[in-house]
């Protein structure tokens, strides 16, 4: 383990009393009570993001690896709330591929790179035949609540 620790930057995850070490590519090492250590396995969630499970006081929580890496290795001077994968590859968690962004910057990045190319179904008002680009557009035009329009 010592050879690996010295070849990459590693930091302890805060709040876990030096139980977990994380490096800049997303490898998490857990230190066990008996003095041994092991590399934790990550999982990929349904959306394609790598996650890891951490335990504290008998409770286990799942965390996104890219967020943990950004919190430990990337400055966030403007207190942005989202972490973006610059190249759009959700499991490329190398810290140089990550950046802090706002929600709108994250959505815009998806459109700019073609990652978010969802086309919304047109909404047709059956009584007038008017076509709207989305439910929210129809609700605004008709001056009715979104949830009413959606029903």
N, C-alpha and C positions, 0 to 999 in steps of 0.2 A: 504494500500500500504506500509506503514512503516514497518510492520512485514515482508513482503516479501523482502524489500530492505535490511534489516539487516541479513537475513538468508543466502543469497548468495552474492558472490562478484558481484558488479555492477560497470559499468563504463559508463560515457557519451560518445556517439559517437562524435569524433572530427569533427569540421566543421559545427556542427548543433546548436551551441549556447545553449547547455544544453536542447535541445528539446527531445532527445532520450536517454534512458538508456538501456544498454544491459548487460545480465549476462552470466555466463560461460556455460549455457546450451542452450542459444539462445533465451531467452525470451526478447522481445523488448517492452519497455514501452514508450509511447508518451505522452508528456506533452502539453496540449492544452492551447490556449491563455486565456481561462476563468479560469485557475487554476486547472482544473480537469486533470485526466490522464486515459489512457486506454492501455491495452495490445494489441499490433498489431498482427493481424493474419498473419501467414506465409503461403506460397503456395509451392507446390512441382512442379518443372518444368518438362519438358518432359524427361530429363535425370535422374530425381530422386533426384535432389538437392533442399533443402529448400531455399526459397527466401523470401525477405521482401522488401516492397516498402517504401522508405523514401522521404519526400518532403522538398524542400528548395527553397525559393524565387519563389514559384508558380510552380516549376518543380519537377516532381516525377521521381525517378530512382529506378530500381530494383537491389538488392544486394544479393549475396549468403551469407547466414547466417554463414556458416563455415569459410568464409574468414573474415567476420567482427569479429567473435570470435577470430580467430587466430591473427588478427591485434591488438586486444586489450589485449589479455591474454597470448599470446605465444611469447617469445623472438625470434627474427629472426637475430641472430648474423652474419649469412653468407649471408644475403640478398637473400634468396631463394624466388622464385616467385610463387610457387604452394603450395596449402594446401592439404594434403592427409588425408583421413579417415583411420586410422590404421587398423580398423577391417573390412574395405570395405563396411560398411553400410552407405550409403550416407546421411541418415537423422539422424544419431547419431552424433549430433554436440557438445556433451560434450567436453570441451576443452582438457581433457586428452586423447581423442580419435583422436585428430588432431595433425599434425606435419607439419612444413615447409619442403618442398622438392624441388628439381629441376624438370624440366619437365621429364628428363630421369629417375630420381628416381621414379617419379610418375608412369610412364609407366612400369618400371621394377616391381614395387610393384603389379601392375595389373596382370602381367604375373606370378610372384612368388606365388600369392594367388589364381590364377585361375579366377580372375575377368575379365581379358581380354583374352579370349580364342578364339578370332575371327580367323577363318581360312580363308586365302585368296584363292580366286579362282586361279587356275593355268592359265597361259597365254600361248597360243599355237601360234607360228609363222606359219601361213598357208602355206607360201611358202617353208619353210624348215622342218616344223614339230617339230622344237625344242620347248621344254617346259621350261617356266620360272616360278619362284615362285611368281612373282608380276610384275606389269607394270613397276615399277621403276627398278627392276632387269633387265627386258628386255631392257629398254631404255639404261641402263649402258652398257650392253653387246653389244648392237647394235650400241652404240655411237650415239644415236639420242636424241632429246629433249623429255622429259617426256610427254609434251602435244601433241607432234606429235605422239608419240607411243600410247597414250591413245585414239586418234581420230579414 
